[in-house]
């Protein structure tokens, strides 16, 4: 049995949840609405798709970047983008686990409440609040 396409483009993927009255059937719809342009913004929106829209408890950096690559929006270094999101105050992402000892080991992450709010701000089109 094959797994659903996380981008939602295969017709077999679960429907995205409703976000403030908006429904995204595919990752591309959410991504386009977010207007993400930087690597960290793209990573944040991808993380939101997996954790919030798809209902996952956590996500892996590689799966986020693979979904972004499918849209032609891959990030040069997903680990650096996610690390930058972790370093923000408040932190938008938290690393949950690491498998392997090398710098290229697979890491598992989780969005924080602040990260979820940031993506919802992006898709609603409201201006960024002062103090970021």
matplotlib code that plots the C-alpha trace (Angstrom):
import matplotlib.pyplot as plt

x = [0.0, 1.5, 1.7, -0.2, 1.7, 2.5, 2.0, -1.6, -1.2, -2.0, -5.7, -5.2, -3.9, -5.9, -7.5, -5.8, -7.6, -9.5, -7.4, -9.6, -12.1, -9.6, -9.1, -6.0, -6.3, -2.7, 0.6, 1.0, -2.1, -0.9, 2.6, 1.2, -1.1, 1.8, 4.0, 7.1, 10.3, 13.2, 14.6, 13.4, 9.9, 9.6, 10.8, 8.2, 5.3, 6.4, 6.6, 3.1, 1.8, 3.1, 2.3, -0.9, -2.6, -1.6, -1.9, 1.6, 3.1, 6.4, 8.3, 11.7, 13.7, 14.2, 10.5, 9.8, 12.6, 11.4, 7.9, 9.4, 11.6, 8.4, 7.2, 10.5, 11.1, 13.8, 16.0, 19.8, 20.3, 17.1, 19.0, 20.3, 16.9, 15.3, 18.2, 17.5, 13.9, 14.9, 17.2, 14.4, 12.8, 10.3, 11.5, 9.3, 10.7, 12.1, 14.4, 12.9, 15.4, 18.5, 19.5, 23.1, 26.2, 27.3, 26.3, 24.1, 22.2, 18.4, 16.6, 13.0, 11.4, 8.1, 6.5, 6.0, 2.8, 4.6, 5.6, 2.0, 0.8, 3.5, 2.4, -1.2, -0.2, 1.5, -1.5, -3.9, -1.8, -1.6, 1.5, 4.2, 3.9, 6.6, 9.1, 10.1]
y = [0.0, 3.3, 6.4, 9.5, 12.2, 14.8, 17.6, 16.6, 16.4, 12.8, 13.0, 10.4, 12.6, 13.7, 17.1, 20.0, 21.4, 24.6, 27.6, 30.6, 29.7, 28.8, 25.2, 24.0, 20.7, 20.6, 21.9, 24.1, 26.0, 26.7, 27.6, 30.1, 31.8, 32.2, 34.2, 32.6, 33.8, 33.1, 29.7, 29.9, 31.0, 28.2, 25.7, 27.1, 26.8, 23.2, 22.3, 23.7, 21.6, 18.3, 19.1, 21.1, 20.3, 16.7, 16.2, 14.8, 15.0, 16.1, 16.4, 15.6, 18.4, 16.1, 15.5, 19.2, 20.0, 17.1, 18.6, 22.1, 20.6, 19.1, 22.7, 23.9, 25.7, 23.6, 25.2, 25.0, 23.9, 22.9, 22.2, 25.8, 27.2, 25.2, 26.1, 29.8, 29.3, 27.6, 30.6, 33.2, 34.6, 33.2, 30.0, 28.9, 25.3, 22.9, 19.9, 16.8, 14.1, 13.4, 10.0, 9.5, 11.3, 13.3, 16.8, 15.4, 13.2, 13.0, 15.4, 15.4, 18.8, 20.2, 23.6, 25.7, 27.7, 30.8, 29.0, 28.0, 31.5, 32.9, 30.7, 31.6, 35.3, 34.7, 33.0, 35.6, 38.3, 40.5, 42.6, 41.3, 42.6, 44.8, 43.2, 40.3]
z = [0.0, -1.1, 1.1, 0.2, -1.5, 1.2, -1.3, -1.8, -5.6, -6.1, -5.2, -2.5, 0.2, 3.2, 2.8, 4.6, 7.7, 7.6, 8.7, 9.7, 7.1, 4.4, 3.3, 1.5, -0.4, -1.4, 0.0, -3.1, -2.2, 1.4, 0.1, -2.5, 0.1, 2.5, 0.2, 1.8, 0.1, 2.4, 3.3, 6.9, 5.8, 3.3, 6.0, 8.4, 6.0, 5.1, 8.7, 9.2, 6.4, 8.0, 11.6, 11.5, 8.1, 8.1, 11.8, 12.4, 15.9, 14.5, 11.2, 9.7, 8.0, 4.9, 4.4, 4.5, 2.0, -0.3, -0.4, -1.1, -3.9, -5.4, -5.8, -7.1, -3.8, -2.2, 0.5, 0.0, 3.6, 5.5, 8.7, 8.8, 8.0, 10.8, 13.2, 12.5, 13.4, 16.7, 17.5, 17.2, 20.3, 20.8, 19.1, 16.2, 16.0, 18.5, 17.7, 19.3, 18.3, 16.3, 14.8, 14.0, 15.2, 12.1, 11.3, 8.5, 10.9, 10.5, 12.9, 14.0, 14.9, 16.2, 15.6, 18.7, 19.3, 18.2, 14.9, 14.2, 14.9, 12.5, 9.6, 10.3, 10.2, 6.9, 5.3, 6.6, 5.0, 8.1, 8.6, 10.9, 14.5, 15.9, 18.2, 16.1]

ax = plt.figure().add_subplot(projection="3d")
ax.plot(x, y, z, "-o")
ax.set_aspect("equal")
plt.show()
